[in-house]
Amino acid sequence: MPTDQQAEENEWQKVWDARIAALAPILGTPTDRVFHAPVPMYLGGFADVLPFPHYVPGMTYVTADLTGEDVGQLPSSLGNYELMVCVREELPRAADMISRLARYTCEAELEAGETMDLPDFFSESVIKALLFAHPADQPVQFEFLGTQYGLLLCIGITAEELAFRRANGSDALLAVLKQRGVFPYTVLQRESVTP
């Protein structure tokens, strides 16, 4: 007969495997590496993060603790969701960012089109804020163990792009980011793309 701890570990593994199986058709197969948070979400820490190397050229990091069980996330229009960030090359600091941001989703609803100041997280970078967006033209949903979830993309933007968004709206900024080939990436050293 399994102990309570073994039963808990078996349940955790079932959720983990189901989450990966649901994300793989959208993002491709993740690497074997997992960025584990020193203190897990359910104990008040941060989220584990999975790297997906086949979604876009470069690397896509996705949190792996906000779906499948109630960690206290405030649902958005997506319901419960995982955070993601795309970079042109491996950038563990980007994984750390969404791991930490996962905790904030338990305090505030994050919606596509919103921004968040991020002045000093990427030191010596032009990135000063995040724009939250759908990773595709429509919301991206995935389902496992009978529940549907979403993905919310975090895009690093410059101070000038943040000012443009405040003046012209998120749709206008997203259009420029797509036109100039920045979307869906967070690029630490680049020129602002807004006029």
N, C-alpha and C positions, 0 to 999 in steps of 0.2 A: 504494500500500500504506500503511495507516495506521501511524503511529508508535506506540510503546508508550504514550505519554501519551494519544494520541487514542483508542486501544483502551480504556484505563483510564477515560477520560471517558465514552466510549460505554457502558461497562458500568455506571458510576455512574448515568448518565441512565436507563438501562433499569430499574435497581432503583428509582430515585426515582419514575419514572412509574408503575411497577407498584404501588408502595406507595400512591401517591395514588389510583390507580384502585381499589385494594382498600378504602381507607378511605372513599372518597366515598359508597358506598351506605349506610354506617353514619352518617357525620358530615355529609354534604352536601359540596358543592364548597368547597375552601379558597379564601381570598383569594389574590391574586397576590403578596402580601407574604410573605417568609420571614425569620424572625429567625435570621440566620446566626451561629453561634458564632465568635468570633475565632480560636480554634484548634479544628479539627475533632476529633470523637471519635476517629477512627482515629490521630490524632497525640497522643492523651492529653488532649484538651480536652473541650469540652462538646458537647451535641447541638444541631442546628438544630431550629427549632420552626415549625410551620405553624399559622396561625389558621383556624378553621372557624367562620363566623358563623351557620350554619343548623342546628346540632345542637340547641341550646337558645337561647332569647332571650338575647342578650348575645354572648359570645365563648367559644369553646372552643379552647384551645391544646393541641397534641399534638406530642410529640417526633417527629423524623423521621430518626433515625439508629440506632435500636436493633434494627431488623429488616432482613432482607434480606442481611446479611453479618455475619460474626462480629466484633463489636467488643469481645468479652470479657464481655458481660453474663452474670451468673449466672442461669440459667433458674429460674423459679418454677413453681408448679403450672400457670401459664398457658403455660409454655415461655418463649420470648423474647417481649417485649412492649414497647409504647410507653407512655409516661406521658401523662396528660391532666389538664387542670384547666379547670373551667368558671367563668366570672366574669360578672357582670351587665352589665358594660360593658368596653370595651377596657382592658386592664391589662398593659402590657408587662412589668411586674415579675413577674407570674405566669408569663409565658413564660420569663423569666430563671430563675425558681425551678426549673421542670421541666427546663430545659436543664442546669442545674448538677446537679440530682438524678440526671440520666441517668448521669453519671460514677459516682455512688455505687452504681448497680445492677451495676457491674462488681466491686464489693467485697462486696455483701450481697444476699441474696435478699429481695425485697419481696413480701409476700403481702397479699391482701385481708383486712381485719380488723386488720392491724397499724397501729401509730401510730409517729410520729417527732416528737420535740421539734423545734421550729423557733422558739425564743424571740425572736430578734431580726431575722429576715429581713425581715418586713414591719414596719418600725419604726413606732411610734405606731399600732399596730393591735391589735385584740383577739385576732388569730390567733396562737397560741403553739405549735401542733402541727399535724401532718397525720394524717388518717385515710385509709388506703388502702382502696379499695372497687371493686367491679365497677360499671361505669356503668349497668347494668341489673340486673334481678332475678337473672339468670344471667350467668356469664362471657361477655364479648363477644369473639368471635374474628373474625379476618379472614385471608385467604389470598392469597398471590401467589407467583409463580415456584415453585409446588409445595410451599410450606411454610406451615403455619398458625401464626399469632401471636395475641397477646392485647392488650387495652387495660386499663390500671390507672389508675383515677381517684384523684386526690389532692384531698382536701377539707380546707380549713383549718378547724381547730376551736379553741375557746377553752380556757384553762386549766381552767375548771370542767367543760367537756365532756370533756376528757382525764381528769380525776379521775372523772367519771361512768363513762367507758369502763373505767377500771381497776377500778372497783367492780362494774360491772354487765355488762361485756362489749361487744364491738363491735356485735353484732346489736341490742342494746337502744339503743345510741347511734344507730345508723343508723335505727332505727324512729322515734326522736324527731326526728332531722334531717329525715326524710321527712315526718312528720306536721306539723312546723312550717314546711315549705316552704323549708328551707335546702338540702337535697340537690337537685341535685348541685353546688351552688355553693360557691365560696370567696368570702366577703364580709368585707372588711377591718374594717368598722365595723358591728357588730350586737350585739344582746344575746345572752347565752348562752341556749340553749333547753332546757337540762336543769333538772329540778326541784331 
